[in-house]
Amino acid sequence: MEPVGNVATQLRRGVLEHCVLAVLARSPEYAFELVRRLSQVDGLVTSEGTIYPLLARLRRDGLVATTWEPSDAGPPRKYYDLTDAGRRALDAFAAEWTTFTEGVDDLLRQAGDGRGRGARGGRRDR
Amino acid sequence: MADVTADDVTADGAQHGADPTDLQPVRDYLARLDAAGAGLPPDRRAEVLADVREHVRDAVAAATAAGGDAGVAVHEALDRLGPPEEIARAEAEQSGLLTADAATGPVRPGAMERVGEPMAVFLLLLGGFVFVVGWLAGVALLWLSPTWRLREKLLGTFVWPFGYLGVLLVGGLATWTESCTSTATSAGGDELVCTGGPPYPDWVGGVLAVVVLAAPALVAVVLWRRRQAVREGRAS
């Protein structure tokens, strides 16, 4: 596997669960809509199916809660919402993320050649 | 693959008269997912299957509501879900059955988790009776398992060495130092007179016996519960 692909995988791994929390912080979502919203983030989701085990684990850990909502057409659907613990976890992550990425961006900018976000003559990575 | 349309499907009472999860490609996909998840705890596997089924239903509903074709929507949804093996692997990871760095491959908790651990518990208790080495094999399996922590491994090894074989031997020793003879009593019956034996009163012996007998069983329970907690993701 190319090193670049591996880096993206590692980054994704650490961040995906907090992205779930972030989506739910905006509003509760049905499972399907939640998954699709996450897929819209470039590079965040490789296979949508793997999000479901993550959601189940977040529920076990008490970070999200599920309810069954009746639906107009067909069986009831799973509805996800953030718990207070989930909100706290998201806040902690957001603080860490900001500090961390600011530091990394700084390093990249200093590495020159337009690396890092907002660098002079910046080069976008896609 | 044959063209599939919503009309091919038996109505299940849903508003549009068709459940896309009855379509063959979905059935095949779910069958693959079921197989890939063979090593998962049954409730985990069932929930993942239910989630994926619901996802396909919703994907098709969304597509057809926007005027799309159900058959196309099904294929697209299955593509986007990704390989069933990856989903099963993700569930195993999230349940703590695999480390994130485990090599890719079909997802099954290793032989150690599925077979080795129950074997370890059994051998620790009774393996001594299998030419003594059975207990040693149990100890080896105990220490090799990633599920149990040091404290549990120490408990399993030292309570008691050689399991119930050890208990028998020690118990046998205690009674072996005793010698009992049957003597006729003046009342005409026989009386059992025992001399020697352990230097503590009988009632202490009784309590000791209960403790000694119960301890390995209790340790087995501790090992088993720890294993269940790890498998259910309640412990790391």
Boltz contact constraints between the chains, C-beta under 6 A:
constraints:
  - contact:
      token1: [A, 32]
      token2: [B, 55]
      max_distance: 6.0
  - contact:
      token1: [A, 32]
      token2: [B, 58]
      max_distance: 6.0
  - contact:
      token1: [A, 47]
      token2: [B, 82]
      max_distance: 6.0
  - contact:
      token1: [A, 47]
      token2: [B, 86]
      max_distance: 6.0
  - contact:
      token1: [A, 48]
      token2: [B, 80]
      max_distance: 6.0
  - contact:
      token1: [A, 48]
      token2: [B, 81]
      max_distance: 6.0
  - contact:
      token1: [A, 49]
      token2: [B, 52]
      max_distance: 6.0
  - contact:
      token1: [A, 49]
      token2: [B, 81]
      max_distance: 6.0
  - contact:
      token1: [A, 49]
      token2: [B, 82]
      max_distance: 6.0
  - contact:
      token1: [A, 49]
      token2: [B, 87]
      max_distance: 6.0
  - contact:
      token1: [A, 50]
      token2: [B, 86]
      max_distance: 6.0
  - contact:
      token1: [A, 50]
      token2: [B, 87]
      max_distance: 6.0
  - contact:
      token1: [A, 50]
      token2: [B, 90]
      max_distance: 6.0
  - contact:
      token1: [A, 52]
      token2: [B, 48]
      max_distance: 6.0
  - contact:
      token1: [A, 52]
      token2: [B, 51]
      max_distance: 6.0
  - contact:
      token1: [A, 53]
      token2: [B, 90]
      max_distance: 6.0
  - contact:
      token1: [A, 53]
      token2: [B, 91]
      max_distance: 6.0
  - contact:
      token1: [A, 53]
      token2: [B, 94]
      max_distance: 6.0
  - contact:
      token1: [A, 57]
      token2: [B, 94]
      max_distance: 6.0
  - contact:
      token1: [A, 60]
      token2: [B, 233]
      max_distance: 6.0
  - contact:
      token1: [A, 73]
      token2: [B, 14]
      max_distance: 6.0
  - contact:
      token1: [A, 73]
      token2: [B, 15]
      max_distance: 6.0
  - contact:
      token1: [A, 74]
      token2: [B, 14]
      max_distance: 6.0
